[in-house]
Amino acid sequence: MPSISYDSLAAWSNYHLTLGGTAGPNPIPSMIIENLGRFHAADCGGMAGLERFAATGKPLLDHLAKLAKMLDPEPPLPPRAFAAGMTGRGWSFSALIGTAVSQLQCDGLAGIGALDAAEWNRDCCVPASRIALTSGGTRLRELVRWAERNDLTIKTSGTHLGATIAGGAGTASHGSRLGFGGIQDMVLGMHLITGEQAHVWIERKSCPVLSQAGLDRLAIPGATLRVVRDDDQFEDALIHLGGMGIVNGMAIELVPNAIFALMQRKARLEPEWLAEIGRGEFGKAAARLHCKTAPEFYEVTLNPHAPFDDDATHLMYFPRTLEPLLPPGDAGIVRPADAIAQLGEWLTRYVEARADKAAQPQLDGLFDPGDPPPSMIRTLRMLLDGHESVFAYYREKGRFEPNAGEFDPEDPHRKGYYWSGLHGDEITGNVPGALYNASFAIPLDRVAAAVPAIAKAVAQLEPSFVFSLRFVAKPAGTLAFTRFDHNAVIEIDGLSPLICKLAAAQIQPGTPDPDEIRQALAALCGTLEKGALAVRGALDAAGIPYSMHWAKLGQLDKAKVYADFGHPLEQDSLIRRWRATRDELLSPLGKRLFWNETLVLLGLLDRPAPSS
């Protein structure tokens, strides 16, 4: 049967190494967790989906009972206040994860099953054959593999498939599937563990998933199941941010599997091209790249220092109806985060082994004459592996071809790919801590004004980052940061402060010009934080509405959150509505346990006090 094992005083770090403190000269942060649980469900593989949800729900309820005793220990020990933290792959940059007293590793809470016809509600808007019952800690990669065996797939994902379904949906993570929302838009129902001996199945009234027979399969001995069928409350619970209980399982809508043609081209993004994007004319963007078919996916990456003068990169997926000559394979796409991690890894390994300074290639016109001295520019270029910018490094590693010749998605000689082959597993290629990332959602029709404004704002910063544009439409979820009907999401990806500090620590006695290298690394170290703040300032100054990703960087604060979603004391506040749904779903114990530092810092919740 599934179980939870516990370690005491265990060291833990999130994947991006942004949480916790440092000790001594080691710049890598970590934290000590008093009670670290790990979920194990390997022996549930043969169980049907709802049967598995019931089986894994029991140890989760026992876990909350254990935490209840820690909150209110026997006298003379005083009551305590702490969060019941949960994490999957640990991809969040922010303190949505990372709790010092109790944390549950849920990546072992994995498994997928089909919805039986008898368990399906006849009023459901999705056929039973296209619904997957997925445990909360299941990675998107596992879900896609299962789906493809049934000639199905997922509608969207982030750039990589390593995220868990509960984590990705709960933060409104997204890709750039045109005309579609985020990962949360695939969710039809959720099984939440909400308190001691309390669990909830929540779904939309307009699209109920489970029949009474299905609900009966969720029964856990000794526990009370509450069924919530309400469209508004379901929207509130979707972007749970770790505050709505433990996501034990989800009903996920799948779509028929399809083969895509992949375009990777480089071409200068003219202002009128950007204006067409702002009008949602993505077919015209494809035509500029010599393709007559409208794309289903479009991602643009720009040189922040020359958005209209340097060739941007254009990544598109196109539908195809004809089978390619070769079976679908792995596209091996290098995303900006992957390239930046490769560069960061190279940076830490080869700072001390750099070639003679005189042999380094020269920058040619990236900076004005009044910018850094030539020696500093040479050093920066050396640190970027001989490239004039991180963008130039990414464009080379991404293997983008010139914009020449007609692109026919139906060409049988052109390779085809399933969704699984277009996305890697681990973000940054499994190089933790190398990436700094902040995300800003703006109205799509403001993108033509936003790009030149933010480019101007970062013009004087070191070229250690890129801008990417992705597109999201009508996303689900009350607190989705992509809060506009049609969104352009501006991603700023670059070398993290940590990777620059680690590179500086590699400077050894005898390294040529060590002070110059330290100076250049120090400049790179602060660039991304300055860049994110500069983007915010530029958007504010231009009067362009925006919201920021809950799980990423950029110094999101309470004032910004209240400006976007309303102060909780206001009657029409979305935060007030989200809180009300949380209060209804959670038991008294759940309200004491299910919070985190980010929810408190941003004013979504008040910090619970110890019980009197």
N, C-alpha and C positions, 0 to 999 in steps of 0.2 A: 504493500500500500504506500501511497505518497507520504512523505515525512519532511520534517525540517530539522536540520542539525544546527548547532549553535557553537560559536567561538566567542570567548571572552577577551576583551581588550585587543581586538583585531585591527591591524593596520589596513586602511582602505584609501583608494584614490579613484576619482572619476576618470573616464577615458582621456579627457582633454587636459587633465592635471591642472585644473583651475580652482579646486576646492581644498580646504584644509590649510595648515600652516607648514612652515619650513623649520628645520632644526640644523643649527650649525652652518657649515659652508654649503651644504646640499641644497640647491635651489628647487628641487622637486617637492611640491607640497603633498601632504597626506594628512589623514586624521586617524585617531584611535577611536574605534567604536566599542562601547562598553559591551554590547550584546549584538553580535552579527549573526543573523540567521541565513541559512541557505536552503532553498526549496529543492526537493528531489522528487521527481515524478516519472522516472524512467520506466517503472513497472506498470504505468497506466497506458502503455502503447496500444494494447488490444481493446481498450474500452471505447465505447461509442462516445460521441461528443458530450451529450448532457450527462451521461453516466460519469464521465471523467470530471466534469465540472463539480458534481456532487462529491466525488471522491477527493478531489483536491481542496474543496471547500472545507472539509472537516479539519485537516491540520491547520488551515488558516484561521478558523475559529478558535482552535486550541492556542494558536499563537497569540491571538488577542486576549484570551483568558490569562495567559502568562504575563502579558504586558499590563493587564489590569492589576495583577498582584504587585507588579513593580511600581505602578502609580500609587497604590495605597498599601504599602507594606504593613506588616504587623507592628504595633507600638513596641518600643518607643521610637521607631524610625518614623520620620515625618512623611507626609504625602509629597509626591513629586509632580513635576510637569515636564513632559518631553513628547517628542513626535515619534509616531510609528513610521519611520522612513521606509520607502520601497524604492528599489531600482532594478532595471533590467540590464541593458548593456552599459549603462552609465554614461551615455553620450551627452547628457545635459551639461552645458557649460555653467549653468547657474545653480543656486542652492535649492532648486526643486528637489534635489537628491542630496544625500550626505547629512546624516543626523547622528549626533555624537553618542546618544544613549542606546538607541535601537534602530537597526536597519535590516531589512529583509531583501536578500538577493533573489530576484524572481526570474532570472533567466532560465532556471530549471523548471519553472512553471510553464512547460511547453507541451504542445500536442494539438492535433487537428483531427476533426472527424466530420462526417457528413450529417446533415439533418434528415432524420428519417421522415418519410411521408406522413406517418401517424403523428409525429411531433410538430408538424407544420400547421400553422394557422391558415385556414382557407381564405381569410381576408388579407393575407400578406400580399404586398405588391411585388414580391420577388419569388420566382419559383423555388421550391425546396431544393431542386437540383443545383441551384447556383448560390446556395448558402453554405458557408463553412463555419463550423463551431470551433473556435480557435482559443486556446488558453492564452491568458494575458501576457505571459512571458515569451510567447512564440515569436521568433524573428520573421521578418517579412520574407527572407530567403526560404525558410522552411515552408511558409504558407504558399509561396509561388511554386516550389517543387511539388508540393502535394496537389495544388490546383492543376498544374500542367499534366499530371498523370490522369486527370479527369477532363482533359481538353478545355481547361478553364485558366484564367489568370486574374490578376488584380488590375484595377483601373488605373491606379497611380501609386507612386511611392516617392520617397526622397531620392537623392542621387545614388544612394547605396541601399542595400537590402539587409543590412545587419541590425537595424533598429528593431525593437520589439513592437508588436502591434499596439499594446496598451500605452507605451511611452510615446510612440509616434502620433497616435490619435489624440492622446491627452494633452499634447502641446500644439496641435494643429500643424504638424509638420506636413510638408508638401513637396511636390515636384514641379513640373511645368507642363502638365497634361492640359492642353488647351480646352477651354470650355468646362473644366471640372475643378472641384475644390481640392481639399487635402485628404490625408489618410483617414481622417475622421468621417469623411463622406461615405466611406465604404461600410461603416458600422451600422448595423440594424438593431442590435440589442446588446445589453451588457449584464453580466452577472457580477454583482458587487458584494463583497464581504464588508459589512457596515458596522459591526459591533459584536459584543459577546453574545453568541448564539443568535445572531441576526444577519440575514442576507436578503438581497433584493434582486429581482429581475426587472430591468427597466427597458422599455421599448416605446415606439411611437404608437399612439392610438390609431393614427391614420395608416399604419403599416405594421400591424402586430405580427410577430414572428412565430411564437410558440402557441400551440394548442394546449388544452387542459392536460392532455396526455404528456406533452412536452414539459409543462410546468411540474407535473407529478414526478418526472424523472430527476428534477433538481432537489428533491427532498433530502434533507440531511437530518438524521435522527437527533432529537433534542433541540433543533434549531427552528426558528420561525422564518419562513419565506414570505416576503411581501412582494406583490406584483404591482408595478407602476406602469400604467399605460397613459402617457401624456406627452404630446408633441413638444410643448414648451419645456417641460422638465427634462425631457430627453436631450434637447438642445443644450440645456444648462449643464447636464452631466457629461456630455461628450468631451468638452475641454475641461477635464477634471483637475489637472495640474497637481495631482497627488492628494487632493483634498476631499474626495468623494468616497473613500474606502479603498479596499484592495480590489483591483480589476482581476477577478478570477478567470473570466472568460468573456468572449465576444462572439456575436453572430456577424459574419462578414459577408457582404455581397460580392460575388465574383462575376466576371464577364467571360464570354467565349474567348478562347485563346486566339491569338492573331500573330501573323508574321509582319514585321516592319522592315522597311528599308531605312538605312541610316545615312544621313548626310553630315559631313564634317568639312565645312569650307571656311575660308577666311576672306573677308571683303570689308571695305571701308563702310562704316555705318553713317550714311549721310543724314542730315537733320530731317529731310522729308521722309526718309525711310523710318526714322524713329517716330515721326508724326503718324505714319501709317500704322505702326505698331500700336500707338496710343489710341487709334480708332478701332483696334481689333482686326485690322485687315492683314491677317497673317498669311493669307494666300498671296498677297502682293509681295510680302517678304520672301516667300518661296520663289515667286517669279523673278525677283531680283537675283536670286541664286540659280536661275535657269531651270526651275522645276515648275511644271504646269499643275501639279497636284497640291492641294492645301495640306499643311502638316497637321499631325495630331499632337506634336510636342515641339517646343521651340525654346532654346536657351541661348542667350547672347552673352558673351563675356567681352569686356571692354578694357582698354588701357586707360586707367583713370587720368593719366597725364596727357592723353591725346585721344579722346573718345571719337573724334570725327576725322582725325588725320592719320591714325594708324589703323591697319586692318584689324577689325574685330573678328572674333570667332563665332561661328553660327553652327549650332548643333540642332538637327531636326530629325524626327521620326516621321515616316510616311506610311500610310496603309498600303498594303499590296494584296492583290487577289490571286496572282499567279505564283505558283510554287517556284522557289529558286532551284537551280540545278543541284546545289549542295544543301544538305540539311542545315537548319539553323544552328549557329554556334555561339561562341563568346566574342563579343565585339572588342573587348579589351579597352573600353573608353577610359581615357585619363581625364578625370574631372579636375577643376581648379584645386580642390582640397587635396587630391592625390599628388598633383605636381608640387604643391607647396610643401607637403610632407616629405617628398623625395628631396626637395631642395634643402629643407631643414635638416634632414638626416645627413646629407652631404656636408652641410655647413658644420655640423658638430664633429664630423670625422676628419675633415681635411683642413681645418683652420691652421693647424700647426705645420701641415705639409704643403703649404701654398708655394707656388713657383715664385721665382724672382720677380719682383715688382715691375722691373723694366720689360718683362716679357708679357705683361698683362695687356689684353686688348683695350683700346681706348673708346670712351663714349663719344658719340658723334652727334652733338646737338640736343641731347635730352635735357640738359640744363642750360640756363642762360649764363653769360659770362659772370654775372654777379653772384652766382650760386656757389656751392662748396668748392674749395680749392681743388685743382686737378689731382693731387695726391689722394684726397679723400674720395673723389669720384672713381679713381682707379681701384681703390680699396673696396668701395661698395660694389663695383662690377666684379671684382674677384670673389666677394662674398656671395654673389648671385651666380656663381659658376660660369663667369664670363659673359653673362647676359646683361643687357642694359636695364632690365626690370624683371620683376616676378612675372609680369604679364608676358614678356617675350619668352621667358623660360617655359611658361605653360603652353603658349602657342606652339613652340617647337615640340615639346613632349607630347602634346595632344595630337600631333600628326594631321593637322588641318591642311587640306589641299587648296590650291588656288581656285578662285571662282571663274572657272572656264569650262565651257561645254555643257550641253544639255544633261540634266539629271533625270533619268527615267526610273521611278521606283519599281516599275514592272519588268525591267530588264532581267531576263532569267539568269544572266551571267552575274548579276549583282547579288551579293550575299544578303540573306535575310536573317532576322533575329527575332526570337521571342523576347518578351519583357525581361525575362531572367537573364538573357544574354546581353542586354543593354545596360545592366547595372551590376556593379561589383558588390562585395560583401561589406568589408570594413571601411568606414570612412577614413580618409588619409592613408589608405593602404596599410592599415594596422601599424601606423607610426604614431603612438600617443603623444599628445602635448605639443605638436608642431604647429597647430593651426589656431589662429584667431579668427573668429567669425561673428559678425553682427548682421541682422536682417531687418529690413525696413519695408513694410507693406504700404504702398501708396495707391491712390486711384489710378487705374490704367490710363485715363485720359490726361493725366498730369505728367506722364513719363517724359514727354518731349521737353518740358520745362525743367524737370528734375535733374536730368543727366548733366546738362551744361552747368547747372547751379552747383551740384555736388563736385563736379570735376574742378571747377574754379576754387572751391573751398579747400581741396586737398592738393592744389597745384604745387605748393612748396614742400610737401612731405616727401620722404624717401620713397622710391618706387618699389616697395616691398609688398604690394597687395594688388588685387584686381577687383573690378566691379562685375557682377553678373546680374542679368535680368531674367527672372522666371515669372510665369503668368498663372494666376489662379482665379477661378470664376465661381461666384455664388457659393462660397464655402459654408458648410454646416458648423454649428457650435456657437453658443452665445458669446463666449469669450475668445473666439478665434481672432488671432492678431491680424489676420487677413480679413478685415472687417468690412471691406467695400464690396459692392456687387462684382466689380471687375478690378482685379489687383495686378499691379506690377510689383514684384518683390525684388528689392535691391539688396544683393548680398555683397558684403565686403569681406573678402577672404585674404588672409596674408600670414606672414611669419609671426608666430606668437612671441610675446616677451620672453617666455620660458626658454624657447629654443635658442634665442639670442643669448640669454644668460648661460645656457649650457655650452654654447659655442665659445663664449668668452672664457669659460672655465677650462677649455681645452688648450688655451694658449700656454705654451711651454717655454722655459728658458731657451734662448737661442732662436726663437721665432723672429723673423725679420719684421721690424717696425711694429712691435706689439702694442705700443700706445696708440698708433693710428688704427689698428684693427679694433682695439677696445673702444675707441671713439666712434668708429663706424657701427659697431655692434650696439653701442649704447644709443645711437641715433635710431637704429632699426628697432630697438627694444620698445621705444615709446611711440613708434609711428602709428600702429593700428589703433591704439586707444585714442590718440589725437585724431586719427582719420574718422573713427566712428562718431566722435563728438563734433567734428567738422561737418559731417553729413547731417547730423541732427540740426546743427545751427543753420546750415544752408536751407534745409527744408522748412524750418521755422521762418527764416527770413523771407523765403519766397511764398509763404502762405500755403504751402502744400501739405495737406493732411497726411499723417502717417501713424503707424503703430509698429511696435517692435516685438520680435519673437520672444516668447516667455523663457525659453531655455537657452538663449544665447547671450552674447555680451553687448556692450554699448552703454552701460550705466543707466538702464531703465529705472525709473523712480516712481514713487507714489503719485506725485503731482501729474506726471505724464499719463499714468494709468487712469487716474480719476478724470483727467481731461478727455481721454478716449472713451471710457466706458461709464462714466458718471460716478459722482460721489455716492457712497452707500446710503447716505441720509436722504438723497433725492428720490422721489417716488418712482421716476422712470429710469433709475440707474440699473444698468445691466449687472453690475456687481451686487446690488441689493437683491436682484432676482436670483443670481447664482447662489448667493448666501442662503436665500430662503429655500431653494431646492436642496442644498446641502443639509440644512437643518431638518428637512423632512425625511431625507434618505438615511441619515446617520442616527444611530442610537446615542444616548448620553455618553457612553464610553467612546464611541467613534468620534464625537465632536472633540473630545479631549485628546485623541490620538492622531487624527488625520489632518495634519497641517505641516508646514515646513517654513524654513527661514525666508524663502522668497515670497511666499504668500503673506507673511507678516510684514516684511519689508515694503512690499508694494501696496499694502493696505487692503488686500482682499479679505484677510482675516485678522482678528485680534489674537495676540498670544494668550493661550489658555493659562490660567493660574492653577496652582495646586488645589486639590479639593480641600475644603475646610473640615 
